[in-house]
Amino acid sequence: MEETVGNEAKTETALIEQQKKITVTGVVSVDAFSPREIRVTLESGKALVSGDGLKIVSFSKSSGNFSAVGKIAGIRFFGKNEKLVRRLFG
């Protein structure tokens, strides 16, 4: 996922390793977390990591790097104007 702001290109990446670890860049904040899901705000929108036994390993607000471990089922991305609750239940 890549977003261009002015002349500066911002890149967000998500890497899932063997369904056991996820690393995401471009994270602005961690909004909510439980053993089954983690919600984060990215520079270009929001993301929902789903799985089982999820634990946040690290998050650096200054660098935007985030990682978690557990059984990773997937990640869904949502645009800035798209409501996460409506996408989950609507």
Phi and psi restraints in degrees (value plus and minus 20) as a CYANA .aco file:
   2 GLU   PHI    -153.9  -113.9
   2 GLU   PSI     115.9   155.9
   3 GLU   PHI    -146.7  -106.7
   3 GLU   PSI     115.1   155.1
   4 THR   PHI    -125.4   -85.4
   4 THR   PSI     106.2   146.2
   5 VAL   PHI    -140.0  -100.0
   5 VAL   PSI      91.7   131.7
   6 GLY   PHI      42.6    82.6
   6 GLY   PSI    -145.3  -105.3
   7 ASN   PHI    -115.8   -75.8
   7 ASN   PSI     -21.4    18.6
   8 GLU   PHI    -119.9   -79.9
   8 GLU   PSI     106.1   146.1
   9 ALA   PHI    -114.4   -74.4
   9 ALA   PSI     108.4   148.4
  10 LYS   PHI    -126.9   -86.9
  10 LYS   PSI     109.7   149.7
  11 THR   PHI    -134.9   -94.9
  11 THR   PSI     113.0   153.0
  12 GLU   PHI    -134.1   -94.1
  12 GLU   PSI     117.3   157.3
  13 THR   PHI    -147.8  -107.8
  13 THR   PSI     131.8   171.8
  14 ALA   PHI    -154.9  -114.9
  14 ALA   PSI     104.8   144.8
  15 LEU   PHI    -144.8  -104.8
  15 LEU   PSI     102.3   142.3
  16 ILE   PHI    -128.4   -88.4
  16 ILE   PSI     103.7   143.7
  17 GLU   PHI    -126.4   -86.4
  17 GLU   PSI      91.1   131.1
  18 GLN   PHI      29.0    69.0
  18 GLN   PSI      14.9    54.9
  19 GLN   PHI      35.4    75.4
  19 GLN   PSI       1.3    41.3
  20 LYS   PHI    -137.4   -97.4
  20 LYS   PSI     -40.6    -0.6
  21 LYS   PHI    -165.3  -125.3
  21 LYS   PSI     121.2   161.2
  22 ILE   PHI    -146.7  -106.7
  22 ILE   PSI     117.2   157.2
  23 THR   PHI    -145.4  -105.4
  23 THR   PSI     109.6   149.6
  24 VAL   PHI    -149.2  -109.2
  24 VAL   PSI     117.1   157.1
  25 THR   PHI    -130.3   -90.3
  25 THR   PSI     141.1   181.1
  26 GLY   PHI      61.6   101.6
  26 GLY   PSI       0.2    40.2
  27 VAL   PHI    -105.1   -65.1
  27 VAL   PSI     108.6   148.6
  28 VAL   PHI    -111.2   -71.2
  28 VAL   PSI     -62.1   -22.1
  29 SER   PHI    -176.9  -136.9
  29 SER   PSI     136.8   176.8
  30 VAL   PHI    -119.7   -79.7
  30 VAL   PSI      96.5   136.5
  31 ASP   PHI    -108.4   -68.4
  31 ASP   PSI     -57.5   -17.5
  32 ALA   PHI    -181.1  -141.1
  32 ALA   PSI     131.2   171.2
  33 PHE   PHI    -172.5  -132.5
  33 PHE   PSI     129.3   169.3
  34 SER   PHI    -171.5  -131.5
  34 SER   PSI     153.3   193.3
  35 PRO   PHI     -83.4   -43.4
  35 PRO   PSI     -34.1     5.9
  36 ARG   PHI    -126.8   -86.8
  36 ARG   PSI     -40.5    -0.5
  37 GLU   PHI    -177.1  -137.1
  37 GLU   PSI     132.4   172.4
  38 ILE   PHI    -151.4  -111.4
  38 ILE   PSI     107.4   147.4
  39 ARG   PHI    -128.5   -88.5
  39 ARG   PSI     108.8   148.8
  40 VAL   PHI    -149.5  -109.5
  40 VAL   PSI     133.5   173.5
  41 THR   PHI    -121.8   -81.8
  41 THR   PSI     108.4   148.4
  42 LEU   PHI    -122.8   -82.8
  42 LEU   PSI     151.6   191.6
  43 GLU   PHI     -82.8   -42.8
  43 GLU   PSI     -47.6    -7.6
  44 SER   PHI    -131.4   -91.4
  44 SER   PSI     -13.4    26.6
  45 GLY   PHI     138.6   178.6
  45 GLY   PSI    -158.6  -118.6
  46 LYS   PHI    -152.8  -112.8
  46 LYS   PSI     141.9   181.9
  47 ALA   PHI    -163.0  -123.0
  47 ALA   PSI     129.6   169.6
  48 LEU   PHI    -145.0  -105.0
  48 LEU   PSI      96.7   136.7
  49 VAL   PHI    -116.1   -76.1
  49 VAL   PSI     107.3   147.3
  50 SER   PHI    -138.6   -98.6
  50 SER   PSI     132.5   172.5
  51 GLY   PHI     149.9   189.9
  51 GLY   PSI    -171.2  -131.2
  52 ASP   PHI    -162.4  -122.4
  52 ASP   PSI     118.2   158.2
  53 GLY   PHI      46.0    86.0
  53 GLY   PSI      12.8    52.8
  54 LEU   PHI     -92.5   -52.5
  54 LEU   PSI     116.3   156.3
  55 LYS   PHI    -157.3  -117.3
  55 LYS   PSI     112.4   152.4
  56 ILE   PHI     -96.0   -56.0
  56 ILE   PSI     104.7   144.7
  57 VAL   PHI    -111.3   -71.3
  57 VAL   PSI     -63.9   -23.9
  58 SER   PHI    -176.2  -136.2
  58 SER   PSI     131.6   171.6
  59 PHE   PHI    -173.2  -133.2
  59 PHE   PSI     104.9   144.9
  60 SER   PHI    -138.4   -98.4
  60 SER   PSI      91.6   131.6
  61 LYS   PHI     -85.3   -45.3
  61 LYS   PSI     -55.1   -15.1
  62 SER   PHI     -88.8   -48.8
  62 SER   PSI     -58.2   -18.2
  63 SER   PHI    -115.3   -75.3
  63 SER   PSI     -39.9     0.1
  64 GLY   PHI      61.6   101.6
  64 GLY   PSI      -7.5    32.5
  65 ASN   PHI    -110.9   -70.9
  65 ASN   PSI     118.2   158.2
  66 PHE   PHI    -159.5  -119.5
  66 PHE   PSI     121.0   161.0
  67 SER   PHI    -166.4  -126.4
  67 SER   PSI     130.2   170.2
  68 ALA   PHI    -165.8  -125.8
  68 ALA   PSI     136.1   176.1
  69 VAL   PHI    -144.7  -104.7
  69 VAL   PSI     143.8   183.8
  70 GLY   PHI     118.1   158.1
  70 GLY   PSI    -187.8  -147.8
  71 LYS   PHI    -108.6   -68.6
  71 LYS   PSI      83.1   123.1
  72 ILE   PHI    -102.9   -62.9
  72 ILE   PSI      99.1   139.1
  73 ALA   PHI    -110.6   -70.6
  73 ALA   PSI     -53.1   -13.1
  74 GLY   PHI     149.4   189.4
  74 GLY   PSI     158.7   198.7
  75 ILE   PHI    -159.6  -119.6
  75 ILE   PSI     117.8   157.8
  76 ARG   PHI    -141.2  -101.2
  76 ARG   PSI     118.3   158.3
  77 PHE   PHI    -127.9   -87.9
  77 PHE   PSI     123.3   163.3
  78 PHE   PHI    -150.9  -110.9
  78 PHE   PSI     119.3   159.3
  79 GLY   PHI     -87.6   -47.6
  79 GLY   PSI     147.8   187.8
  80 LYS   PHI     -79.7   -39.7
  80 LYS   PSI     -56.1   -16.1
  81 ASN   PHI    -113.7   -73.7
  81 ASN   PSI     -21.9    18.1
  82 GLU   PHI    -111.3   -71.3
  82 GLU   PSI     111.3   151.3
  83 LYS   PHI    -103.9   -63.9
  83 LYS   PSI     107.2   147.2
  84 LEU   PHI     -85.2   -45.2
  84 LEU   PSI     -60.7   -20.7
  85 VAL   PHI     -82.9   -42.9
  85 VAL   PSI     -61.9   -21.9
  86 ARG   PHI     -84.9   -44.9
  86 ARG   PSI     -57.7   -17.7
  87 ARG   PHI     -89.2   -49.2
  87 ARG   PSI     -53.0   -13.0
  88 LEU   PHI     -95.5   -55.5
  88 LEU   PSI     -61.4   -21.4
  89 PHE   PHI    -134.1   -94.1
  89 PHE   PSI     -25.8    14.2
